[in-house]
Amino acid sequence: MKRRFHLNGIMMMIPLCTESTSKHASRGGAGHMLVKDVYLDAVMYEESALAHLIHHLITERKVSLEDSLSVLDFERADMQKVTEMIRQNALGFQKINVYSLKKNDKTFIFIFAASRQAAVDYYTYTFRQRPLNCHELSLDYEMSRGKEVITFRALKSEFEKFPAIAGHFERY
């Protein structure tokens, strides 16, 4: 399930955490979510506008992390300050996506990059050929790595520099 948030006419959707689906869900499950739950999800899912907005409300002491989600009122925010925080990237977001680049009929290379063009350029530089195609994938896509299952989002946290090759897939 996802929760919708509106900010300056932009709708953002983040997964609604519950005790069974979120590592950081607060006591009481989805029926008793705290500001902290939405803030941590906004950071984890790289929803920059929502994370900056909540951060602003916290620093201005208009809400606390331990408050119930029901008291989160975006109308209390100084939107000029929030817009400036987002412009300056005060929380240090580095939006990195994962792309699948087709090498041949059977081989796909996964690359973490800030944009489709950055992924294609990195692939071309690394393999000295252009990819046959390039598609953005969900960071929440699960794959097996050895005997474990991991998402691209979790795998991304293992890298410090981008673009980077996340892995490859051979189709039989």
ZIZI-V424581 format. One record per pair of residues at least 12 apart in sequence whose ideal C-beta (glycine too) atoms are under 8 Angstrom apart, sorted by sequence separation. I is the first residue (numbers start at 1). J is the second residue. D is the distance in whole Angstrom. If there is no record, write none. Layout:
BEGIN
{{I/J/D} {I/J/D}}
END
This chain:
BEGIN
{{2/14/6} {3/15/8} {18/30/4} {24/36/7} {25/37/6} {38/50/7} {39/51/7} {42/54/6} {98/110/6} {99/111/5} {111/123/6} {139/151/7} {140/152/7} {155/167/8} {2/15/6} {3/16/4} {17/30/7} {24/37/7} {63/76/8} {98/111/7} {99/112/8} {139/152/5} {140/153/6} {1/15/7} {2/16/6} {16/30/6} {62/76/5} {98/112/6} {99/113/6} {109/123/6} {120/134/5} {138/152/7} {139/153/4} {152/166/6} {1/16/5} {22/37/7} {39/54/5} {57/72/7} {62/77/7} {97/112/7} {119/134/6} {137/152/7} {17/33/7} {24/40/5} {38/54/7} {39/55/7} {96/112/5} {97/113/7} {1/18/8} {16/33/8} {57/74/8} {60/77/8} {96/113/7} {97/114/7} {99/116/6} {139/156/7} {54/72/7} {60/78/7} {96/114/6} {97/115/8} {101/119/6} {109/127/8} {116/134/6} {22/41/7} {35/54/7} {39/58/8} {57/76/6} {95/114/6} {101/120/7} {17/37/5} {57/77/6} {94/114/8} {99/119/4} {116/136/7} {53/74/6} {56/77/6} {56/78/7} {97/119/8} {101/123/5} {109/131/7} {145/167/8} {17/40/8} {35/58/8} {14/38/7} {17/41/6} {53/77/6} {103/127/7} {143/167/8} {56/81/6} {15/41/6} {39/65/7} {56/82/5} {103/129/8} {14/41/5} {110/137/7} {14/42/6} {35/63/5} {103/131/7} {104/132/7} {1/30/8} {35/64/7} {36/65/4} {53/82/5} {56/85/6} {102/131/6} {103/132/7} {15/45/7} {35/65/6} {36/66/7} {52/82/6} {55/85/7} {101/131/4} {102/132/4} {14/45/5} {34/65/7} {35/66/7} {38/69/6} {101/132/8} {102/133/5} {34/66/6} {35/67/5} {37/69/7} {101/133/7} {102/134/8} {5/38/8} {14/47/5} {34/67/7} {35/68/8} {49/82/8} {52/85/5} {101/134/5} {34/68/6} {35/69/6} {38/72/7} {52/86/5} {100/134/7} {3/38/7} {12/47/5} {33/68/7} {34/69/6} {55/90/7} {99/134/5} {100/135/5} {14/50/7} {32/68/7} {33/69/4} {35/71/8} {55/91/6} {99/135/7} {12/49/6} {35/72/6} {49/86/6} {99/136/6} {100/137/5} {12/50/5} {48/86/6} {52/90/6} {98/136/7} {99/137/7} {10/49/6} {52/91/6} {97/136/5} {98/137/5} {126/165/7} {51/91/6} {97/137/8} {98/138/8} {112/152/8} {8/49/8} {48/89/8} {98/139/6} {122/163/4} {5/47/8} {7/49/5} {51/93/7} {97/139/7} {110/152/7} {121/163/8} {7/50/7} {48/91/7} {98/141/8} {112/156/6} {119/163/6} {5/50/5} {48/93/5} {118/163/5} {7/53/6} {46/93/6} {48/95/7} {112/159/6} {43/91/7} {114/162/6} {46/95/6} {113/162/6} {114/163/7} {112/162/5} {113/163/4} {112/163/6} {113/164/8} {111/163/6} {112/164/5} {111/164/7} {112/165/8} {98/152/4} {111/165/6} {112/166/5} {110/165/7} {111/166/6} {109/165/6} {110/166/4} {110/167/5} {98/156/7} {109/167/8} {110/168/7} {109/168/5} {110/169/7} {96/156/6} {108/168/6} {107/168/6} {108/169/5} {107/169/7} {107/170/6} {108/171/7} {106/170/6} {107/171/8} {103/168/8} {106/171/5} {96/162/5} {105/171/8} {106/172/7} {7/74/7} {6/74/8} {94/162/7} {98/166/6} {5/74/8} {100/169/8} {8/79/7} {8/83/8} {44/153/8}}
END
